Amino acid sequence: MSVSEPPAIIGSLSPSRAGDFMTCPLLYRFRVIDRLPERPSPAAVRGTLVHAVLERLYDLPAAERTVAAAQALLDPQWARLLEQSPEYATLFEDDTEHDRWIGQARQMLERYFALEDPQRLEPAQRELYVEAVLDSGLMLRGYIDRVDVAPTGDVRVVDYKTGSAPGRDFEAKALFQMKFYALVLWRLRGTVPRLLQLMYLGNGEIVRYAPDEGDLRATERKVQALWEAIERSLTTREWRARRSRLCDWCDYQELCPEFGGTPPPVPDRRPGDTVRGARRAATDEL
């Protein structure tokens, strides 16, 4: 291989799927190797809807970016999502349940306007797909909700979360996703983002973090170690279940040994998370 030739891609990892493996290797297997279907959850789909509204809010002229304008986008964006994923129509038992759900989305949009003024912002990129290949050949990829660039050239990476801000024990896990994105941007552009910002629309809190090169090198080592652990599981065909509070929301309990289930035979294929530009999943939006 010549010096200028890029390394062969050995696999691909997004922050959400990396988070799956850290949470539970068996969950990663079910989602990525087996590609088992999951029932869409109202919370995840609401996250997709709110993200879509906030992305399109910035299509409007600055003076028109109001709470009312954002809320007026909810119905057309919901119609668009239903056209793309008709199964979302089965989420609600009746109109009352749907109305309560859409009302919660309206509250999240109101909280967004309490956190920042979109009339004073002009994002450089929205819903930005990024990918970078490490020296090992591992491709890192994902979707960034928003990238802001200051007149000084400083970069801020913004991610909207429609859940509530995590406690201290889970804050590091939330920041891992942002450091992952910062690592990809650093590898692509050669500049460390100045600020990482998580906006929690579930309770109206903001978590900010200023990374440095040391942070991102440590993140790269962590991501590489995760991939090596995934490779070992692929070789041994052992995907351990790891019980946690998140099991309460898992769609695969009936197949999980922790709940008396038996997983199906492991398919003979590599991770399906290697497709460039794959569609963003609702499970990425919380």
C-alpha positions in Angstrom: 0.0 0.0 0.0 1.4 3.4 -0.9 1.7 6.1 1.6 -1.1 8.2 0.2 -3.5 5.3 -0.2 -6.2 5.3 2.5 -6.5 2.2 4.7 -9.0 -0.5 3.7 -12.2 -0.1 5.7 -12.5 -2.9 8.3 -15.9 -1.8 9.7 -18.0 1.1 10.7 -19.3 2.4 14.0 -21.7 5.2 14.9 -22.0 6.7 18.4 -25.4 5.1 18.9 -24.3 1.6 18.0 -21.1 2.1 20.1 -23.4 3.0 23.0 -25.4 -0.1 22.4 -22.3 -2.3 22.7 -21.2 -0.5 25.9 -24.7 -0.9 27.3 -25.2 -4.5 26.3 -23.2 -6.5 23.7 -26.3 -8.7 23.1 -28.3 -5.6 22.3 -25.7 -4.6 19.7 -25.9 -8.1 18.2 -29.7 -8.0 17.9 -29.7 -4.6 16.3 -26.6 -4.8 14.1 -25.8 -8.5 13.4 -29.3 -10.0 13.5 -31.0 -6.8 12.4 -34.1 -7.7 14.3 -37.1 -5.4 14.0 -38.1 -3.2 16.9 -41.5 -1.7 17.7 -41.3 2.0 17.4 -41.6 3.7 20.8 -43.7 6.9 21.1 -40.7 8.6 22.9 -38.2 7.7 20.1 -40.6 8.8 17.3 -41.4 12.0 19.2 -37.7 12.6 19.2 -37.5 12.1 15.5 -40.4 14.6 15.0 -38.9 17.3 17.2 -35.6 17.0 15.5 -37.2 17.3 12.1 -39.1 20.5 13.2 -35.9 22.1 14.7 -34.0 21.3 11.5 -36.6 22.9 9.3 -37.1 25.9 11.6 -33.8 27.3 10.3 -35.2 27.3 6.7 -37.3 30.2 7.8 -36.0 33.8 7.7 -34.6 34.7 11.2 -37.4 37.1 12.1 -40.0 34.3 11.5 -38.4 31.7 13.8 -40.9 31.9 16.6 -42.5 29.3 18.9 -45.7 29.5 16.9 -43.9 28.9 13.6 -42.1 25.9 15.1 -45.3 24.4 16.4 -47.0 25.0 13.0 -44.3 22.7 11.6 -45.4 19.8 13.8 -48.4 18.6 11.7 -46.7 18.7 8.3 -43.6 17.0 9.7 -45.7 14.3 11.3 -47.5 13.7 8.0 -44.1 13.4 6.3 -42.9 10.8 8.9 -46.1 8.8 8.5 -45.6 8.7 4.8 -42.0 7.4 5.3 -42.9 5.0 8.1 -46.6 4.1 8.0 -46.2 1.8 11.0 -46.0 4.9 13.2 -49.8 5.2 12.8 -50.1 2.2 15.2 -48.4 4.0 18.1 -51.6 5.3 19.6 -54.7 3.6 20.8 -56.9 6.7 20.2 -56.9 10.4 19.4 -56.6 11.3 23.1 -53.3 9.5 23.4 -52.1 11.0 20.2 -53.1 14.5 21.3 -51.2 14.1 24.6 -48.1 12.9 22.7 -48.2 15.8 20.3 -48.8 18.1 23.2 -45.5 16.9 24.8 -43.7 17.7 21.6 -45.1 21.2 21.7 -43.8 21.6 25.2 -40.4 20.5 24.1 -40.3 23.1 21.4 -41.3 25.8 23.9 -38.4 24.7 26.1 -36.1 25.0 23.2 -37.0 28.7 22.8 -36.3 29.2 26.5 -32.8 27.8 26.1 -31.7 29.9 23.0 -33.0 32.4 20.5 -33.0 30.9 17.0 -33.5 34.4 15.5 -29.9 35.2 16.5 -28.4 32.0 15.1 -27.4 31.0 11.6 -26.1 27.4 11.8 -23.3 26.4 9.4 -24.8 22.9 9.0 -27.9 21.0 10.1 -28.4 17.2 10.2 -24.9 16.9 8.9 -23.7 13.4 7.9 -20.0 12.9 8.7 -17.6 10.1 8.4 -13.9 9.6 8.9 -11.6 6.6 8.6 -9.1 6.0 11.4 -5.6 4.7 10.6 -6.8 1.2 11.6 -9.4 1.3 8.8 -12.3 1.7 11.2 -14.9 4.2 9.8 -16.6 6.5 12.3 -19.8 8.0 11.1 -22.9 9.7 12.3 -25.4 12.5 12.0 -24.7 15.8 13.9 -27.9 17.8 14.7 -26.2 21.2 14.2 -22.8 22.8 13.7 -22.3 26.5 14.5 -19.3 28.4 13.3 -18.4 31.7 15.0 -16.9 34.7 13.1 -13.6 33.7 14.8 -13.8 30.2 13.2 -14.6 28.5 16.5 -16.9 25.5 16.1 -19.8 24.5 18.3 -21.4 21.0 18.0 -25.0 21.0 19.1 -27.1 17.9 19.8 -30.8 18.0 20.7 -32.1 15.4 23.3 -35.8 15.0 23.9 -35.2 13.2 27.2 -34.1 14.8 30.5 -30.6 15.6 31.4 -28.9 12.5 33.0 -27.6 12.3 36.5 -23.8 12.5 37.1 -23.4 8.7 36.7 -24.8 8.8 33.1 -23.4 12.2 32.0 -20.1 10.7 30.8 -22.0 8.3 28.5 -24.0 11.3 27.1 -20.7 13.2 26.5 -19.1 10.2 24.8 -21.5 10.7 21.8 -20.4 14.3 21.5 -16.7 13.5 21.8 -17.3 10.9 19.1 -18.6 13.6 16.8 -15.8 16.0 17.8 -13.3 13.3 16.9 -14.8 12.8 13.5 -14.8 16.5 12.8 -11.2 16.8 14.0 -10.1 14.0 11.7 -12.0 15.6 8.8 -11.1 19.2 9.3 -7.9 19.2 11.5 -9.5 21.5 14.1 -10.8 20.5 17.5 -14.4 21.9 18.1 -14.4 24.7 20.7 -17.6 23.6 22.4 -19.9 20.5 22.7 -23.4 21.4 23.7 -26.2 18.9 24.7 -29.7 20.5 24.8 -32.2 18.5 26.9 -35.7 19.5 25.8 -37.3 17.1 28.3 -36.4 19.3 31.3 -34.8 22.4 29.7 -31.2 21.9 30.7 -27.9 22.4 28.8 -24.7 20.4 29.2 -21.6 22.1 27.8 -18.1 20.7 27.4 -14.9 22.1 25.9 -12.8 19.3 24.5 -9.1 19.3 23.8 -6.8 17.0 21.7 -6.1 14.8 24.7 -9.9 14.2 25.1 -10.2 13.3 21.5 -7.2 11.0 21.4 -8.6 9.2 24.5 -11.9 8.9 22.7 -10.2 7.4 19.6 -8.5 4.8 21.8 -11.8 4.0 23.5 -13.6 3.6 20.1 -10.8 1.4 18.8 -11.0 -0.8 21.9 -14.7 -1.1 21.5 -14.3 -2.2 17.9 -11.7 -4.8 18.9 -14.2 -6.1 21.5 -16.8 -6.3 18.8 -14.4 -8.2 16.6 -13.7 -10.7 19.4 -17.4 -11.3 19.8 -17.7 -11.8 16.0 -14.9 -14.4 16.2 -16.1 -16.2 19.3 -19.8 -15.7 18.5 -20.4 -14.8 22.1 -22.5 -11.8 22.8 -23.0 -11.4 26.5 -26.2 -9.8 27.9 -25.6 -7.0 30.5 -28.5 -6.3 32.7 -29.2 -2.7 33.7 -32.1 -0.3 34.3 -32.3 0.2 30.5 -33.6 -3.4 30.2 -37.0 -2.0 31.1 -37.3 -0.4 27.7 -35.6 -3.2 25.6 -37.7 -4.8 22.9 -35.8 -8.1 23.0 -36.5 -9.3 26.5 -38.2 -12.5 25.3 -34.9 -13.5 23.5 -32.6 -12.5 26.4 -31.1 -15.0 28.7 -31.4 -12.5 31.6 -35.1 -12.8 31.2 -35.3 -16.6 30.5 -35.2 -16.2 26.8 -33.0 -17.9 24.2 -31.3 -15.9 21.4 -31.6 -17.2 17.8 -28.5 -18.7 16.2 -25.9 -16.0 15.3 -26.1 -15.1 11.6 -23.1 -15.6 9.4 -22.5 -12.0 8.5 -20.5 -9.0 9.4 -22.1 -6.0 11.2 -24.7 -4.4 9.0 -23.6 -1.0 10.4 -21.1 -0.5 7.5 -23.4 1.2 5.0 -22.3 4.8 4.1 -25.0 7.3 4.8 -27.5 4.8 6.3 -30.8 6.4 7.3 -30.8 7.8 10.8 -32.8 5.6 13.2 -35.4 6.7 15.7 -33.3 5.0 18.4 -30.7 7.7 17.8 -33.0 10.6 18.6 -33.6 10.4 22.4 
